Each structure stands twice: as structure tokens, then as C-alpha cells.
């Protein structure tokens, strides 16, 4: 089994790949648990970076492009750094803004805020699509405010 984990490049055979896949599957599950559910739940830019990088680093170890143990170590370090930065951003509003961003006001009491629509690279069609999907309505009469959230979704605050 150690040969399967330590082999690289051309030396990786189908049985090595099978063993690596089984082990890497469980390692990935453990790393996601260590990283916390926010890694897969929030989908902000902050969280997408770790998902993409973790997949890239761990896949290199899986196929033998990099050392298996070093790939696991790199993935573990990335998850721990992500977790540390998430904890730090809870206590520090500047870090929270830096890592996760802020909401952008798109609509306020009857007025579409064009400069923020441009900043968010959104068209009125995008806003209307989200209105229909989120409120099941095509009418802004019941909407007080709309925000582009850091995770890319548009949220609506309804009038009383």
C-alpha cells in the first residue's frame, strides 16, 4: 500500500490509482469537515477559492503528478489557513470586508441605482430575473430594497 501512495508519474498503476482514490476520498471528506460547512454552503469568493484550490492540489496527488503525502499536507494547510482567516474575519470588520466583500445596494424605494448595477456588472434583466425567482413576482411595488450579496445572489427586502 505504501508503494501506491509514494509512487509518482509513470509508476502509478491502476491498482495504485484505486488505493489513492479510496484514501483521498476520505481525506477530502475530513478536510471539508475540518474546514467547516461554510466551505460548501456560503459560496462566496472567499469560499470558492478554497474549493477550487483544494480540488486542484488534491487531484495532483491523486493522479501522481505530485507526491501524495505532500498534496495531502498542502490541502490540509490550505483548509487550516481558510479556517483561521474565517475566524479572524468574525472579529475584524476590515478583514471580513477584505475576504468576503459587502452587499451592494441595487434598488432603493422605487429607484434602480445604476452606478451600483454597473459596479456589479448587472443588467436590468438580471435584476428582473432575480426578482421573479426570489419573490415570485414581476412587480417592484412590494420591494423596498434589493442587494447584490457577496455570494453573487440578489436579495430583496419587501415592504411591510
C-alpha positions in Angstrom: 0.0 0.0 0.0 2.8 2.4 0.8 4.2 1.9 -2.7 0.8 3.1 -4.1 0.9 6.3 -2.0 4.5 7.1 -2.7 4.7 6.3 -6.5 4.6 9.2 -8.9 4.2 9.8 -12.7 4.6 6.8 -14.9 4.9 4.5 -11.8 1.3 5.0 -10.9 -0.6 1.8 -11.9 -4.4 1.2 -12.0 -4.3 -0.5 -8.5 -2.3 2.4 -7.1 -4.9 4.7 -8.5 -7.7 2.7 -6.9 -6.0 2.8 -3.5 -5.2 6.5 -3.9 -8.8 7.3 -4.8 -10.3 5.5 -1.8 -7.9 7.1 0.6 -8.1 10.6 -1.0 -11.9 10.4 -0.9 -11.9 10.1 2.9 -9.2 12.6 3.4 -11.2 15.1 1.3 -14.3 14.5 3.5 -12.2 15.0 6.6 -10.7 18.2 5.3 -14.1 19.6 4.4 -15.4 18.7 7.9 -12.3 20.5 9.4 -12.9 23.5 7.1 -16.5 23.8 8.3 -19.8 23.7 6.4 -19.3 27.3 5.2 -16.8 26.0 2.6 -19.6 24.3 0.8 -22.5 26.4 2.0 -21.8 30.1 1.5 -20.3 30.1 -2.0 -18.7 33.5 -1.6 -15.5 34.3 -3.4 -13.6 33.5 -0.2 -15.1 30.0 -0.1 -14.8 29.3 -3.8 -11.1 29.9 -3.7 -10.6 27.1 -1.2 -12.9 24.7 -3.1 -11.0 25.2 -6.4 -7.6 25.2 -4.9 -8.3 22.1 -2.7 -9.6 20.2 -5.7 -6.5 21.2 -7.8 -4.0 20.3 -5.1 -5.6 17.0 -4.0 -6.1 15.9 -7.6 -2.4 16.3 -8.3 -1.6 13.8 -5.5 -4.4 11.5 -6.7 -3.0 11.1 -10.3 0.7 11.1 -9.3 1.6 14.5 -10.7 2.8 15.4 -7.2 3.7 13.4 -4.1 0.6 12.0 -2.4 1.7 12.9 1.1 2.7 16.4 0.1 -0.6 17.0 -1.7 -2.5 16.0 1.4 -0.3 18.2 3.5 -0.8 21.2 1.2 -4.5 20.6 1.2 -4.6 20.4 5.0 -2.6 23.7 5.3 -5.0 25.4 2.9 -8.0 24.3 4.9 -6.4 25.4 8.1 -5.5 28.8 6.7 -9.0 29.2 5.4 -10.4 28.3 8.8 -8.1 30.8 10.5 -8.9 33.6 8.2 -12.7 32.9 8.6 -12.3 33.1 12.4 -10.2 36.3 12.2 -12.8 37.9 9.9 -15.5 37.3 12.5 -13.8 39.6 15.0 -12.4 42.1 12.5 -14.7 44.0 10.2 -11.9 45.2 7.9 -10.8 41.6 7.3 -14.4 40.5 6.9 -14.8 43.1 4.1 -11.4 42.2 2.6 -12.1 38.5 2.4 -15.8 38.3 1.9 -16.9 41.7 0.5 -20.0 43.7 1.2 -23.5 43.8 -0.1 -24.2 46.4 -2.9 -27.5 48.3 -2.9 -29.1 47.9 -6.3 -32.6 49.2 -5.7 -34.0 51.6 -3.1 -37.7 52.6 -2.7 -38.6 52.7 -6.4 -35.2 53.7 -7.8 -32.7 51.4 -9.5 -29.2 52.5 -8.5 -27.4 52.5 -11.9 -23.9 53.1 -10.7 -24.1 50.0 -8.4 -25.7 48.0 -11.2 -22.6 48.8 -13.3 -20.2 48.1 -10.4 -21.9 44.7 -10.0 -21.9 44.0 -13.8 -25.6 43.5 -13.8 -28.3 44.4 -16.3 -31.9 45.2 -15.5 -32.7 41.8 -17.0 -30.5 40.2 -14.3 -32.4 42.2 -11.6 -35.8 41.3 -13.0 -34.8 37.6 -13.3 -33.8 37.5 -9.6 -37.0 39.4 -8.7 -39.1 36.7 -10.3 -37.0 33.8 -8.9 -36.8 35.2 -5.3 -40.2 36.9 -4.8 -42.3 35.0 -7.4 -43.4 38.4 -8.7 -42.6 40.7 -11.6 -43.5 43.8 -9.7 -41.2 46.1 -7.8 -44.2 47.7 -6.0 -43.8 45.4 -3.0 -39.9 45.7 -2.9 -38.3 48.2 -0.6 -34.6 47.3 -1.3 -32.5 44.9 -3.4 -28.9 44.0 -2.7 -26.2 42.2 -4.6 -24.8 39.9 -1.9 -21.1 38.9 -1.6 -22.0 35.4 -2.8 -23.4 36.8 -6.0 -27.1 36.4 -5.3 -29.6 39.2 -5.3 -31.7 39.6 -2.2 -34.9 41.6 -1.8 -36.3 43.4 1.3 -40.0 43.6 1.0 -42.2 46.5 2.2 -44.4 46.0 5.2 
